[in-house]
Amino acid sequence: MAIMEGVDDLTQLWGLIQDLSEQLNQNRSLSVSLYTQAGGVKFYLFCSVLCWTVAGVLTAVYSQATHSQTGFVLRRFNLDKTKEEYESELDRMNNAMATENRELQHDNKQINALIKEYEQTLDTLMSSFRNRAKDVQERELSLVREYETKLLEMEERNATRELAASTTLSESLSKMSQLLRQCLRGQGGEQLRDLEESRRRRKHNASESQSQSQAEGEGQAEKEDALEELEEFVHEREPWTASDVTQAEWALEREIELARLERENEELRRLVGLSPAGQSF
């Protein structure tokens, strides 16, 4: 029985706590709504005051602008002033406006003078800049022309040097080939003295024919000289086409006969046993 009474007391206490919580929540929501309404009222009052202030300022500005445009204060705004006060106020305003106009004119003159001075300074700077740019450009162009001239001269010198070197090399090769041919002909049994004499005779005949035909024209002489040189070159490269072809044939036959005799001699030595079987000369 005592336990049941304790449970009932706790239940009642819990119910009271819940009621108090609900009441507190309602009070909180009510205070929040009141605070919001108070803020709205304050904002409305602030906006109202601001509107009245702006309206007053705009009215004052409009009246001042009207006064500035007309040059005198309208009588309907100054009905509370006497005639002397109105005239003194009007004179003071006119004097202030005249003084302000003079100051503005003076400022305009100074500004115009500064602008002219600035334009002159800028023009001087631009002139010096243009002159400097022109000098630099002319210097660059002169340097370019100078280096181009030097490059062209260098290319011309190199080309001349290469041409001279190639000509010298060709002449050297021609002389070497001529000497080699003479050496080979000497080894082949040809008589070089007869070849030199025949070459000198051909040159002498060519010079005589050139001196005889000089009256007929230089063109014909050059053609004959070219033909003589071509014939000489052909005779040097192909000795069997020359007039002394019999000597070349005789030298060739002699070489063939000597080779045959050496082969027979070697065969005899091998048969006699004087030389090994595999040795050959």
C-alpha positions in Angstrom: 0.0 0.0 0.0 2.8 2.4 0.8 4.5 1.5 -2.5 1.4 2.4 -4.5 1.2 5.7 -2.7 4.8 6.5 -3.6 4.2 5.7 -7.3 1.2 8.0 -7.4 3.2 10.8 -5.9 5.9 10.4 -8.5 3.3 10.3 -11.3 1.8 13.5 -10.0 5.2 15.1 -9.7 6.1 14.1 -13.3 2.8 15.6 -14.5 3.5 18.9 -12.8 7.0 19.0 -14.3 5.5 18.5 -17.8 3.0 21.2 -17.2 5.7 23.6 -16.1 7.8 22.7 -19.2 4.9 23.4 -21.5 4.2 26.7 -19.7 7.9 27.7 -20.1 7.8 26.9 -23.8 4.7 29.0 -24.3 6.3 31.9 -22.3 9.5 31.6 -24.5 7.5 31.7 -27.7 5.5 34.6 -26.5 8.6 36.6 -25.5 10.2 35.9 -28.9 7.1 37.2 -30.7 7.1 40.3 -28.5 10.8 40.9 -29.2 10.1 40.5 -32.9 7.2 43.0 -32.8 9.3 45.4 -30.8 12.1 45.2 -33.4 9.6 45.8 -36.1 8.2 48.8 -34.3 11.7 50.2 -33.8 12.5 49.7 -37.5 9.3 51.4 -38.5 10.1 54.3 -36.2 13.6 54.5 -37.6 12.4 54.5 -41.2 9.8 57.1 -40.4 12.4 59.4 -38.8 14.8 58.8 -41.7 12.1 59.6 -44.2 11.2 62.8 -42.4 15.0 63.7 -42.2 15.6 63.0 -45.9 12.5 65.0 -46.8 13.7 68.0 -44.8 17.2 67.8 -46.4 15.7 67.5 -49.9 13.5 70.5 -49.2 16.5 72.5 -47.9 18.6 71.5 -51.0 15.8 72.4 -53.3 15.3 75.7 -51.7 19.1 76.4 -51.9 19.2 75.4 -55.5 16.3 77.7 -56.2 18.0 80.5 -54.5 21.2 79.8 -56.4 19.4 79.8 -59.8 17.3 82.9 -59.2 20.0 84.9 -57.4 17.8 86.1 -54.6 15.9 84.6 -51.7 12.2 84.3 -52.3 10.1 86.4 -50.1 7.7 83.6 -49.2 10.5 81.9 -47.3 11.6 85.1 -45.5 8.3 86.7 -44.4 9.5 86.8 -40.8 12.4 89.1 -41.7 12.4 92.8 -42.2 13.3 94.6 -45.4 16.7 95.7 -44.0 17.6 92.1 -42.9 16.5 90.8 -46.3 18.6 93.3 -48.2 21.6 92.7 -46.1 21.2 89.0 -46.5 20.8 89.4 -50.2 24.0 91.6 -50.5 25.9 89.1 -48.4 24.8 86.3 -50.7 25.6 88.2 -53.9 29.1 89.1 -52.5 29.8 85.5 -51.6 28.7 84.3 -55.0 30.8 87.0 -56.8 33.8 86.0 -54.7 33.3 82.3 -55.4 33.0 83.1 -59.1 36.3 85.0 -59.1 38.0 82.2 -57.2 36.6 79.7 -59.7 37.8 81.8 -62.6 41.3 82.0 -61.1 41.3 78.3 -60.5 40.3 77.7 -64.1 43.1 80.0 -65.3 45.6 78.1 -63.2 44.3 74.8 -64.4 44.5 75.9 -68.0 48.1 77.1 -67.5 49.0 73.8 -65.9 47.4 71.9 -68.8 49.3 73.9 -71.3 52.6 73.4 -69.4 51.8 69.6 -69.2 51.1 69.5 -72.9 54.4 71.3 -73.7 56.3 69.0 -71.4 54.7 66.0 -73.0 55.4 67.3 -76.5 59.1 67.8 -75.5 59.3 64.3 -74.1 57.7 62.7 -77.1 60.0 64.7 -79.4 63.1 63.5 -77.5 61.7 60.0 -77.5 61.1 60.1 -81.3 64.6 61.5 -81.9 66.1 58.8 -79.8 64.1 56.1 -81.5 65.2 57.5 -84.9 68.9 57.5 -83.9 68.7 54.0 -82.6 66.9 52.8 -85.7 69.4 54.5 -88.0 72.3 53.0 -85.9 70.7 49.5 -86.2 70.3 49.9 -89.9 73.8 51.1 -90.4 75.1 48.1 -88.4 73.0 45.7 -90.4 74.3 47.2 -93.7 77.9 47.1 -92.4 77.6 43.5 -91.4 75.8 42.5 -94.6 78.6 44.1 -96.6 81.2 42.3 -94.5 79.4 39.0 -95.0 79.1 39.5 -98.7 82.8 40.3 -98.9 83.7 37.3 -96.8 81.5 35.0 -99.0 83.2 36.4 -102.1 86.7 35.8 -100.6 85.7 32.3 -99.6 84.3 31.6 -103.0 87.5 32.9 -104.7 89.7 31.0 -102.3 87.7 27.8 -102.9 87.9 28.3 -106.6 91.6 28.8 -106.5 92.1 25.8 -104.3 90.0 23.6 -106.6 91.9 24.9 -109.6 95.2 24.3 -107.9 94.1 20.8 -106.9 92.9 20.0 -110.4 96.2 21.2 -111.9 98.1 19.1 -109.3 96.0 16.1 -110.1 96.6 16.6 -113.8 100.3 16.9 -113.3 100.3 13.8 -111.1 98.3 11.8 -113.6 100.7 12.9 -116.4 103.7 11.9 -114.3 102.1 8.5 -113.5 101.3 7.9 -117.2 104.9 8.7 -118.1 106.1 6.4 -115.3 103.9 3.6 -116.5 105.0 4.2 -120.1 108.6 4.1 -119.0 108.0 0.8 -117.2 106.2 -0.5 -120.3 109.3 0.1 -122.4 108.2 3.3 -124.2 110.8 5.9 -125.0 109.9 9.1 -123.2 112.3 11.3 -125.1 110.6 10.5 -128.4 107.2 11.3 -126.7 108.6 14.6 -125.4 110.0 15.5 -128.8 106.7 14.7 -130.5 104.8 16.7 -128.0 107.2 19.7 -128.5 106.8 19.3 -132.2 103.0 19.4 -131.9 103.2 22.4 -129.7 105.6 24.2 -132.1 103.3 23.4 -135.0 100.3 24.6 -133.1 102.1 27.9 -132.2 103.2 28.3 -135.9 99.6 27.6 -137.1 98.3 30.0 -134.5 100.7 32.8 -135.6 99.8 32.2 -139.3 96.1 32.2 -138.7 96.1 35.2 -136.3 95.3 37.5 -139.2 92.2 35.4 -140.0 90.7 35.9 -136.5 91.2 35.0 -132.9 88.1 32.7 -133.0 89.6 30.3 -135.5 92.9 30.3 -133.6 91.2 29.4 -130.4 89.4 26.5 -132.1 92.6 25.1 -133.6 94.3 25.4 -130.2 91.5 23.6 -128.5 91.6 20.9 -131.2 95.4 20.5 -130.7 95.0 20.3 -127.0 92.3 17.7 -127.3 94.4 15.7 -129.7 97.4 15.9 -127.3 95.2 14.8 -124.4 93.9 11.8 -126.4 97.4 10.8 -127.4 98.5 10.9 -123.8 95.6 8.8 -122.6 95.6 6.4 -125.5 99.2 6.0 -126.8 98.1 3.4 -129.4 96.4 6.1 -131.3 99.6 8.2 -131.7 102.0 8.2 -134.6 104.6 6.1 -132.7 102.1 3.2 -132.1 104.7 0.8 -133.5 107.0 1.5 -130.6 104.2 0.8 -128.1 103.4 -2.5 -130.0 107.1 -3.4 -130.0 107.3 -2.8 -126.2 104.3 -4.9 -125.6 105.5 -7.7 -127.7 108.9 -7.5 -125.9 107.2 -7.7 -122.5 105.1 -10.7 -123.7 108.3 -12.5 -125.0 110.1 -11.8 -121.7 107.2 -13.2 -119.7 107.2 -16.3 -121.9 110.9 -16.8 -121.5 110.7 -16.4 -117.8 107.9 -19.0 -117.6 109.9 -21.5 -119.7 113.0 -20.9 -117.6 111.1 -21.5 -114.5 109.7 -24.7 -115.9 113.1 -25.9 -116.8 114.4 -25.1 -113.4 111.6 -27.0 -111.8 112.2 -30.0 -114.1 115.9 -30.0 -113.3 115.2 -29.6 -109.6 116.8 -26.3 -109.0 113.6 -24.7 -107.6 110.7 -26.0 -105.5 107.6 -27.2 -107.4 105.3 -24.6 -105.8 107.6 -21.5 -106.3 106.7 -19.2 -109.1 108.0 -15.7 -110.1 
